[in-house]
């Protein structure tokens, strides 16, 4: 959906309908955040599968993942829209800027908080999960090598 909304964004922006542009910008923002949220959930799943292998039962795990994956971005978008729906819109219509016909976030502060900070937090979470999984794999490998040497003796 992110790709589809991104590809039709410029075309829909050319209609010069503020409501349509706000809707497209909101959808683009939502699906971007949802894609990153699902990436974060995948790293958590990776952690559970490789580090917490045994005794990991989460009741209604898929339902909880879906609520987080689709719900957290919806909360962020709802907050932005409640504060001011005019944060979304079309860029300036200038001939010098060929990419001005694109519906997106118009306020820099909102962009940095709701996109850049969000993606940065997910990046930190994914990095932490990745390092934890690597350390677990390394410790498993070293334990296996120690057992192998013991049995060879």
KEZA-662978 format. One line per field, with one value per residue: x, y, z of N, C-alpha, C, O, CB in turn; residue number from 0; residue in one letter. Coordinates in nm, 3 decimals, decimal comma. Glycine has a CB too. Layout:
n.X	c(X ...) .
n.Y	c(Y ...) .
n.Z	c(Z ...) .
ca.X	c(X ...) .
ca.Y	c(Y ...) .
ca.Z	c(Z ...) .
c.X	c(X ...) .
c.Y	c(Y ...) .
c.Z	c(Z ...) .
o.X	c(X ...) .
o.Y	c(Y ...) .
o.Z	c(Z ...) .
cb.X	c(X ...) .
cb.Y	c(Y ...) .
cb.Z	c(Z ...) .
i	c(NUM ...) .
aa	c(a ...) .
END
This chain:
n.X	c(0,082 0,199 0,374 0,188 0,033 0,239 0,314 0,082 0,054 0,159 0,005 -0,257 -0,220 -0,211 -0,472 -0,538 -0,702 -0,762 -0,863 -0,839 -0,565 -0,474 -0,578 -0,436 -0,176 -0,194 -0,248 -0,012 0,178 0,082 0,108 0,383 0,482 0,362 0,494 0,754 0,697 0,611 0,851 0,998 0,851 0,907 1,177 1,154 1,018 1,216 1,404 1,260 1,242 1,508 1,653 1,494 1,403 1,273 0,984 0,832 0,546 0,304 -0,007 -0,251 -0,077 -0,041 -0,262 -0,197 0,038 -0,069 -0,238 -0,045 0,116 -0,055 -0,189 -0,020 0,101 -0,140 -0,219 -0,018 -0,066 -0,329 -0,289 -0,136 -0,322 -0,528 -0,402 -0,342 -0,481 -0,387 -0,119 -0,061 -0,041 -0,011 0,297 0,474 0,370 0,577 0,767 1,037 1,080 1,046 0,935 0,727 0,458 0,340 0,188 0,232 0,385 0,387 0,501 0,811 0,890 0,693 0,740 1,002 0,954 0,741 0,819 1,108 1,210 1,056 1,134 1,402 1,388 1,288 1,500 1,700 1,587 1,582 1,857 1,947 1,814 1,930 2,203 2,177 2,080 2,299 2,498 2,385 2,391 2,667 2,746 2,620 2,759 3,019 2,976 2,905 3,143 3,310 3,191 3,232 3,512 3,546 3,422 3,582 3,818) .
n.Y	c(-0,120 0,119 0,165 0,187 0,414 0,600 0,604 0,698 0,942 1,190 1,218 1,236 1,466 1,657 1,732 1,941 1,949 2,020 1,853 1,595 1,585 1,604 1,365 1,176 1,235 1,172 0,896 0,810 0,877 0,717 0,449 0,442 0,463 0,232 0,032 0,051 -0,006 -0,272 -0,383 -0,350 -0,514 -0,755 -0,782 -0,814 -1,055 -1,216 -1,202 -1,334 -1,586 -1,675 -1,614 -1,627 -1,903 -2,128 -2,185 -1,964 -1,843 -1,653 -1,544 -1,516 -1,409 -1,328 -1,160 -0,957 -0,864 -0,765 -0,562 -0,392 -0,344 -0,219 -0,041 0,135 0,315 0,435 0,570 0,766 0,911 0,995 1,168 1,370 1,464 1,550 1,760 1,945 1,936 2,058 2,028 1,845 1,838 1,995 2,068 2,377 2,545 2,581 2,663 2,621 2,411 2,093 1,884 1,971 1,912 1,717 1,540 1,566 1,587 1,914 2,070 2,115 2,049 1,870 1,667 1,585 1,491 1,302 1,130 1,106 1,080 0,863 0,659 0,650 0,556 0,299 0,202 0,199 0,007 -0,219 -0,248 -0,305 -0,548 -0,700 -0,707 -0,840 -1,089 -1,169 -1,194 -1,402 -1,612 -1,629 -1,706 -1,955 -2,091 -2,093 -2,247 -2,490 -2,557 -2,593 -2,817 -3,000 -3,024 -3,133 -3,387 -3,499 -3,542) .
n.Z	c(0,000 0,070 -0,146 -0,358 -0,284 -0,278 -0,549 -0,681 -0,569 -0,674 -0,905 -0,796 -0,652 -0,849 -0,900 -0,739 -0,507 -0,184 0,028 -0,079 -0,114 0,151 0,251 0,097 0,180 0,452 0,432 0,306 0,503 0,713 0,609 0,569 0,833 0,932 0,786 0,890 1,156 1,140 1,059 1,291 1,463 1,343 1,409 1,684 1,688 1,573 1,780 1,984 1,870 1,843 2,076 2,312 2,312 2,432 2,636 2,557 2,530 2,402 2,456 2,203 2,008 1,734 1,700 1,882 1,762 1,524 1,621 1,732 1,505 1,320 1,477 1,635 1,443 1,363 1,592 1,609 1,371 1,419 1,637 1,513 1,322 1,490 1,625 1,414 1,109 0,887 0,875 0,691 0,338 0,012 -0,151 -0,222 -0,517 -0,744 -1,033 -1,032 -0,866 -0,937 -0,797 -0,647 -0,657 -0,461 -0,212 0,125 0,452 0,569 0,763 0,915 1,181 1,265 1,081 1,158 1,415 1,392 1,191 1,144 1,411 1,494 1,313 1,384 1,650 1,600 1,451 1,650 1,824 1,655 1,610 1,870 1,914 1,712 1,789 2,032 1,944 1,786 1,986 2,134 1,945 1,910 2,171 2,186 1,988 2,094 2,325 2,209 2,079 2,302 2,425 2,222 2,218 2,471 2,447 2,253 2,388) .
ca.X	c(0,000 0,290 0,419 0,077 0,002 0,351 0,313 -0,030 0,053 0,181 -0,111 -0,370 -0,185 -0,233 -0,612 -0,548 -0,811 -0,696 -0,908 -0,778 -0,421 -0,457 -0,605 -0,324 -0,060 -0,218 -0,229 0,131 0,243 0,040 0,169 0,527 0,503 0,322 0,601 0,863 0,650 0,616 0,992 1,036 0,788 0,983 1,300 1,112 0,991 1,348 1,459 1,188 1,269 1,648 1,709 1,400 1,349 1,185 0,888 0,782 0,410 0,232 -0,145 -0,300 0,044 -0,065 -0,355 -0,121 0,126 -0,151 -0,280 0,071 0,163 -0,146 -0,243 0,075 0,104 -0,269 -0,217 0,067 -0,138 -0,443 -0,239 -0,098 -0,444 -0,601 -0,333 -0,373 -0,484 -0,318 0,022 -0,053 -0,087 0,070 0,411 0,455 0,358 0,675 0,825 1,176 1,082 0,962 0,875 0,637 0,326 0,349 0,117 0,315 0,387 0,437 0,570 0,936 0,892 0,606 0,812 1,113 0,905 0,654 0,880 1,250 1,227 0,991 1,222 1,524 1,358 1,280 1,637 1,768 1,531 1,631 2,000 1,959 1,772 2,031 2,322 2,141 2,075 2,437 2,564 2,329 2,446 2,809 2,761 2,582 2,869 3,132 2,938 2,911 3,284 3,365 3,140 3,296 3,648 3,535 3,390 3,697 3,916) .
ca.Y	c(0,000 0,234 0,186 0,234 0,552 0,682 0,617 0,779 1,068 1,304 1,230 1,288 1,602 1,747 1,775 2,063 1,935 2,012 1,736 1,477 1,589 1,571 1,222 1,103 1,255 1,092 0,755 0,788 0,881 0,598 0,327 0,448 0,426 0,092 -0,052 0,050 -0,075 -0,415 -0,420 -0,360 -0,636 -0,869 -0,798 -0,870 -1,197 -1,275 -1,214 -1,440 -1,715 -1,718 -1,593 -1,683 -2,014 -2,214 -2,124 -1,836 -1,852 -1,527 -1,568 -1,433 -1,339 -1,264 -1,049 -0,850 -0,806 -0,685 -0,440 -0,303 -0,309 -0,126 0,055 0,239 0,423 0,504 0,664 0,880 0,988 1,059 1,281 1,477 1,519 1,623 1,887 2,034 1,859 2,135 1,987 1,769 1,915 1,998 2,159 2,502 2,525 2,665 2,601 2,586 2,287 1,997 1,786 2,042 1,848 1,594 1,556 1,514 1,672 2,046 2,132 2,043 1,995 1,751 1,564 1,532 1,417 1,189 1,037 1,083 1,026 0,732 0,566 0,638 0,465 0,164 0,165 0,163 -0,119 -0,325 -0,265 -0,374 -0,687 -0,766 -0,731 -0,945 -1,217 -1,206 -1,240 -1,533 -1,708 -1,645 -1,786 -2,092 -2,149 -2,120 -2,359 -2,610 -2,589 -2,645 -2,953 -3,083 -3,053 -3,222 -3,522 -3,552 -3,590) .
ca.Z	c(0,000 0,070 -0,284 -0,441 -0,247 -0,322 -0,694 -0,729 -0,495 -0,763 -0,993 -0,718 -0,613 -0,962 -0,903 -0,655 -0,410 -0,053 0,104 -0,141 -0,085 0,294 0,264 0,039 0,268 0,572 0,396 0,282 0,633 0,787 0,556 0,595 0,974 0,949 0,732 0,987 1,276 1,114 1,059 1,432 1,515 1,289 1,489 1,813 1,661 1,555 1,914 2,055 1,808 1,855 2,209 2,409 2,233 2,510 2,728 2,509 2,479 2,415 2,413 2,093 1,961 1,604 1,723 1,946 1,660 1,432 1,691 1,740 1,371 1,253 1,573 1,677 1,343 1,364 1,705 1,571 1,269 1,485 1,715 1,420 1,263 1,595 1,650 1,301 0,984 0,783 0,868 0,566 0,223 -0,109 -0,147 -0,297 -0,661 -0,812 -1,153 -1,005 -0,791 -1,010 -0,706 -0,557 -0,659 -0,382 -0,085 0,233 0,572 0,531 0,877 0,942 1,317 1,265 1,006 1,237 1,532 1,361 1,095 1,169 1,546 1,494 1,242 1,464 1,762 1,546 1,417 1,775 1,870 1,567 1,636 1,999 1,893 1,628 1,871 2,128 1,871 1,751 2,108 2,166 1,849 1,943 2,294 2,153 1,910 2,182 2,410 2,126 2,058 2,428 2,440 2,121 2,266 2,587 2,401 2,179 2,486) .
c.X	c(0,086 0,335 0,308 0,044 0,114 0,345 0,198 -0,036 0,064 0,062 -0,231 -0,345 -0,216 -0,378 -0,636 -0,671 -0,748 -0,736 -0,846 -0,629 -0,393 -0,477 -0,489 -0,200 -0,074 -0,196 -0,082 0,207 0,209 0,110 0,320 0,557 0,466 0,431 0,717 0,822 0,653 0,760 1,041 0,975 0,858 1,112 1,267 1,083 1,121 1,414 1,392 1,222 1,411 1,708 1,620 1,327 1,244 1,099 0,847 0,645 0,343 0,090 -0,187 -0,188 0,021 -0,159 -0,283 -0,025 0,048 -0,198 -0,164 0,113 0,076 -0,192 -0,148 0,088 -0,027 -0,277 -0,135 -0,005 -0,255 -0,399 -0,204 -0,223 -0,524 -0,535 -0,363 -0,367 -0,411 -0,166 0,047 -0,100 0,010 0,184 0,382 0,453 0,453 0,733 0,969 1,188 0,991 0,892 0,776 0,498 0,332 0,285 0,195 0,305 0,453 0,520 0,694 0,939 0,809 0,675 0,922 1,066 0,831 0,712 1,023 1,272 1,169 1,082 1,351 1,502 1,348 1,418 1,715 1,718 1,583 1,779 2,022 1,921 1,876 2,155 2,294 2,138 2,215 2,513 2,515 2,385 2,593 2,828 2,720 2,695 2,987 3,101 2,946 3,055 3,347 3,319 3,209 3,437 3,646 3,512 3,504 3,802 3,869) .
c.Y	c(0,126 0,266 0,241 0,379 0,645 0,708 0,703 0,917 1,189 1,326 1,288 1,432 1,702 1,794 1,902 2,063 1,919 1,889 1,607 1,471 1,553 1,422 1,139 1,116 1,175 0,944 0,722 0,783 0,756 0,472 0,325 0,406 0,280 -0,003 -0,061 -0,021 -0,226 -0,465 -0,438 -0,487 -0,761 -0,890 -0,853 -1,019 -1,275 -1,300 -1,328 -1,578 -1,764 -1,701 -1,657 -1,802 -2,093 -2,131 -1,983 -1,861 -1,719 -1,553 -1,467 -1,346 -1,263 -1,146 -0,930 -0,784 -0,719 -0,556 -0,342 -0,254 -0,209 -0,015 0,167 0,349 0,502 0,605 0,788 0,970 1,062 1,179 1,399 1,543 1,598 1,758 1,986 1,952 1,930 2,112 1,907 1,858 1,905 2,098 2,286 2,473 2,619 2,589 2,558 2,454 2,185 1,897 1,853 1,981 1,713 1,620 1,489 1,609 1,805 2,113 2,049 1,979 1,867 1,637 1,502 1,452 1,290 1,092 1,005 1,023 0,885 0,626 0,546 0,544 0,320 0,114 0,124 0,029 -0,236 -0,352 -0,341 -0,521 -0,764 -0,800 -0,842 -1,082 -1,263 -1,258 -1,379 -1,641 -1,734 -1,730 -1,931 -2,162 -2,183 -2,236 -2,491 -2,652 -2,646 -2,788 -3,048 -3,120 -3,150 -3,366 -3,581 -3,605 -3,720) .
c.Z	c(0,000 -0,072 -0,372 -0,411 -0,292 -0,473 -0,746 -0,663 -0,587 -0,855 -0,919 -0,674 -0,724 -0,972 -0,821 -0,565 -0,272 0,028 0,052 -0,108 0,062 0,315 0,212 0,127 0,396 0,544 0,374 0,414 0,714 0,738 0,572 0,739 0,998 0,898 0,831 1,116 1,258 1,107 1,203 1,495 1,464 1,368 1,627 1,796 1,643 1,690 1,990 2,000 1,834 1,994 2,315 2,346 2,310 2,604 2,686 2,448 2,506 2,367 2,306 2,036 1,831 1,619 1,785 1,848 1,563 1,496 1,700 1,602 1,299 1,347 1,614 1,572 1,340 1,477 1,670 1,471 1,331 1,566 1,624 1,361 1,366 1,622 1,539 1,173 0,872 0,783 0,740 0,453 0,108 -0,091 -0,226 -0,447 -0,734 -0,930 -1,128 -0,931 -0,860 -0,921 -0,611 -0,554 -0,591 -0,247 0,027 0,351 0,536 0,641 0,912 1,080 1,326 1,192 1,091 1,357 1,491 1,258 1,136 1,308 1,557 1,430 1,321 1,583 1,715 1,506 1,542 1,829 1,787 1,589 1,767 1,985 1,813 1,708 1,972 2,061 1,832 1,872 2,148 2,074 1,878 2,069 2,270 2,078 2,000 2,277 2,333 2,103 2,184 2,451 2,343 2,164 2,382 2,542 2,320 2,273 2,544) .
o.X	c(0,051 0,335 0,331 0,030 0,088 0,369 0,214 -0,122 -0,017 0,023 -0,299 -0,439 -0,243 -0,405 -0,742 -0,737 -0,687 -0,650 -0,806 -0,575 -0,298 -0,401 -0,448 -0,127 0,024 -0,132 -0,033 0,292 0,297 0,165 0,379 0,645 0,532 0,458 0,773 0,904 0,693 0,788 1,117 1,042 0,867 1,152 1,345 1,119 1,134 1,474 1,459 1,230 1,432 1,805 1,668 1,205 1,137 1,136 0,830 0,632 0,327 0,069 -0,161 -0,205 0,060 -0,138 -0,306 -0,007 0,094 -0,199 -0,183 0,141 0,126 -0,230 -0,190 0,084 -0,026 -0,334 -0,176 -0,005 -0,279 -0,466 -0,238 -0,229 -0,582 -0,603 -0,405 -0,260 -0,376 -0,094 0,158 -0,188 0,100 0,168 0,277 0,526 0,413 0,747 1,019 1,294 0,869 0,797 0,744 0,427 0,329 0,324 0,222 0,224 0,563 0,599 0,684 0,985 0,851 0,669 0,935 1,130 0,855 0,660 1,057 1,345 1,228 1,103 1,405 1,588 1,396 1,450 1,787 1,798 1,622 1,822 2,107 1,988 1,906 2,208 2,379 2,187 2,247 2,585 2,593 2,421 2,638 2,915 2,780 2,722 3,047 3,190 2,990 3,086 3,429 3,398 3,241 3,478 3,731 3,576 3,521 3,869 3,936) .
o.Y	c(0,226 0,382 0,331 0,460 0,756 0,820 0,775 0,998 1,281 1,440 1,377 1,510 1,819 1,889 1,963 2,166 1,816 1,827 1,520 1,364 1,480 1,359 1,042 1,018 1,118 0,875 0,618 0,696 0,695 0,396 0,218 0,324 0,212 -0,106 -0,169 -0,088 -0,299 -0,578 -0,531 -0,557 -0,860 -1,004 -0,931 -1,100 -1,387 -1,405 -1,410 -1,675 -1,885 -1,768 -1,734 -1,800 -2,121 -2,021 -1,894 -1,895 -1,679 -1,581 -1,347 -1,225 -1,147 -1,042 -0,816 -0,662 -0,612 -0,451 -0,222 -0,135 -0,123 0,093 0,282 0,466 0,623 0,713 0,901 1,092 1,178 1,283 1,513 1,665 1,702 1,859 2,099 1,905 1,868 2,170 1,901 1,943 1,821 2,200 2,298 2,386 2,726 2,467 2,467 2,390 2,192 1,831 1,797 1,998 1,609 1,712 1,368 1,702 1,807 2,203 1,929 1,866 1,769 1,522 1,379 1,354 1,184 0,982 0,889 0,925 0,798 0,519 0,435 0,462 0,229 -0,003 0,024 -0,054 -0,339 -0,467 -0,430 -0,609 -0,880 -0,910 -0,929 -1,180 -1,381 -1,357 -1,463 -1,750 -1,849 -1,817 -2,022 -2,279 -2,289 -2,316 -2,593 -2,771 -2,737 -2,873 -3,161 -3,235 -3,238 -3,457 -3,703 -3,703 -3,778) .
o.Z	c(-0,062 -0,113 -0,453 -0,504 -0,339 -0,518 -0,845 -0,696 -0,578 -0,880 -0,970 -0,660 -0,697 -1,047 -0,832 -0,549 -0,244 0,091 0,130 -0,079 0,091 0,389 0,276 0,147 0,445 0,623 0,419 0,434 0,775 0,818 0,586 0,763 1,077 0,960 0,853 1,179 1,348 1,146 1,232 1,570 1,536 1,391 1,682 1,882 1,692 1,713 2,052 2,075 1,846 2,027 2,398 2,330 2,257 2,645 2,770 2,330 2,622 2,249 2,318 2,017 1,820 1,556 1,745 1,850 1,524 1,431 1,679 1,584 1,226 1,302 1,626 1,608 1,316 1,461 1,698 1,486 1,300 1,564 1,653 1,351 1,332 1,639 1,566 1,133 0,771 0,702 0,689 0,471 0,106 -0,025 -0,288 -0,495 -0,779 -0,927 -1,195 -0,933 -0,844 -0,964 -0,506 -0,455 -0,656 -0,176 0,023 0,349 0,480 0,613 0,936 1,094 1,387 1,236 1,096 1,395 1,547 1,241 1,160 1,321 1,621 1,485 1,324 1,613 1,783 1,526 1,539 1,874 1,841 1,587 1,773 2,040 1,843 1,696 1,994 2,117 1,844 1,861 2,192 2,119 1,871 2,072 2,328 2,103 1,987 2,307 2,387 2,107 2,176 2,493 2,377 2,148 2,391 2,593 2,320 2,241 2,629) .
cb.X	c(-0,093 0,412 0,472 -0,048 -0,019 0,484 0,306 -0,160 0,167 0,308 -0,147 -0,394 -0,038 -0,194 -0,701 -0,550 -0,905 -0,728 -1,059 -0,799 -0,364 -0,556 -0,733 -0,294 -0,044 -0,361 -0,309 0,188 0,201 -0,110 0,132 0,582 0,420 0,190 0,650 0,908 0,508 0,544 1,077 0,990 0,640 1,014 1,374 0,987 0,902 1,437 1,442 1,038 1,246 1,730 1,726 1,298 1,462 1,266 0,948 0,880 0,332 0,302 -0,241 -0,416 0,157 -0,122 -0,471 -0,044 0,198 -0,272 -0,333 0,188 0,174 -0,267 -0,284 0,214 0,132 -0,384 -0,160 0,201 -0,187 -0,515 -0,116 -0,009 -0,530 -0,607 -0,180 -0,273 -0,627 -0,346 0,062 -0,137 -0,108 -0,017 0,536 0,567 0,212 0,787 0,820 1,244 1,037 1,046 0,983 0,628 0,275 0,497 -0,026 0,462 0,461 0,322 0,475 1,054 0,839 0,469 0,872 1,202 0,813 0,524 0,878 1,329 1,161 0,856 1,254 1,569 1,228 1,186 1,709 1,747 1,379 1,607 2,071 1,871 1,636 2,067 2,365 2,004 1,986 2,511 2,541 2,176 2,428 2,875 2,676 2,454 2,914 3,168 2,796 2,840 3,361 3,322 2,988 3,298 3,719 3,421 3,264 3,757 3,939) .
cb.Y	c(0,000 0,208 0,056 0,146 0,565 0,615 0,481 0,705 1,071 1,284 1,093 1,200 1,611 1,677 1,664 2,186 1,813 2,137 1,725 1,479 1,729 1,653 1,185 1,153 1,404 1,116 0,720 0,897 1,009 0,581 0,310 0,591 0,517 0,064 0,002 0,193 -0,029 -0,448 -0,314 -0,234 -0,640 -0,846 -0,663 -0,795 -1,212 -1,185 -1,081 -1,416 -1,707 -1,643 -1,443 -1,575 -2,107 -2,318 -2,120 -1,771 -1,972 -1,410 -1,561 -1,345 -1,438 -1,365 -1,094 -0,903 -0,918 -0,766 -0,474 -0,375 -0,431 -0,200 -0,016 0,176 0,365 0,403 0,595 0,830 0,896 0,959 1,240 1,422 1,407 1,541 1,865 2,155 1,831 2,283 1,904 1,639 2,059 2,035 2,091 2,603 2,549 2,711 2,699 2,696 2,310 1,923 1,714 2,186 1,833 1,547 1,496 1,497 1,601 2,135 2,143 2,137 2,100 1,782 1,624 1,644 1,506 1,240 1,095 1,214 1,119 0,738 0,618 0,776 0,507 0,161 0,281 0,273 -0,115 -0,289 -0,129 -0,306 -0,692 -0,676 -0,602 -0,914 -1,205 -1,087 -1,141 -1,530 -1,657 -1,507 -1,726 -2,095 -2,051 -1,995 -2,339 -2,587 -2,466 -2,555 -2,956 -3,010 -2,923 -3,177 -3,520 -3,445 -3,487) .
cb.Z	c(0,120 0,160 -0,342 -0,418 -0,095 -0,285 -0,758 -0,705 -0,394 -0,845 -1,052 -0,595 -0,576 -1,090 -0,852 -0,744 -0,445 0,028 0,101 -0,294 -0,117 0,382 0,189 -0,104 0,300 0,625 0,270 0,191 0,710 0,777 0,411 0,569 1,065 0,876 0,597 1,017 1,313 0,983 0,985 1,510 1,476 1,140 1,502 1,868 1,535 1,467 1,991 2,047 1,659 1,758 2,239 2,455 2,190 2,589 2,867 2,405 2,544 2,332 2,533 2,140 1,942 1,504 1,813 2,066 1,583 1,384 1,832 1,806 1,288 1,199 1,694 1,704 1,205 1,375 1,832 1,510 1,155 1,575 1,796 1,306 1,205 1,726 1,661 1,295 0,942 0,800 0,992 0,573 0,260 -0,232 -0,200 -0,263 -0,708 -0,716 -1,271 -0,925 -0,643 -1,111 -0,626 -0,598 -0,802 -0,366 -0,094 0,189 0,690 0,494 1,000 0,928 1,417 1,199 0,877 1,283 1,616 1,310 0,953 1,155 1,650 1,420 1,099 1,512 1,831 1,425 1,345 1,881 1,866 1,421 1,641 2,105 1,822 1,509 1,943 2,191 1,744 1,693 2,222 2,157 1,704 1,962 2,407 2,070 1,798 2,263 2,465 1,992 2,012 2,547 2,419 1,986 2,308 2,680 2,318 2,089 2,598) .
i	c(0 1 2 3 4 5 6 7 8 9 10 11 12 13 14 15 16 17 18 19 20 21 22 23 24 25 26 27 28 29 30 31 32 33 34 35 36 37 38 39 40 41 42 43 44 45 46 47 48 49 50 51 52 53 54 55 56 57 58 59 60 61 62 63 64 65 66 67 68 69 70 71 72 73 74 75 76 77 78 79 80 81 82 83 84 85 86 87 88 89 90 91 92 93 94 95 96 97 98 99 100 101 102 103 104 105 106 107 108 109 110 111 112 113 114 115 116 117 118 119 120 121 122 123 124 125 126 127 128 129 130 131 132 133 134 135 136 137 138 139 140 141 142 143 144 145 146 147 148 149 150 151 152) .
aa	c(x x x x x x x x x x x x x x x x x x x x x x x x x x x x x x x x x x x x x x x x x x x x x x x x x x x x x x x x x x x x x x x x x x x x x x x x x x x x x x x x x x x x x x x x x x x x x x x x x x x x x x x x x x x x x x x x x x x x x x x x x x x x x x x x x x x x x x x x x x x x x x x x x x x x x x x x x) .
END
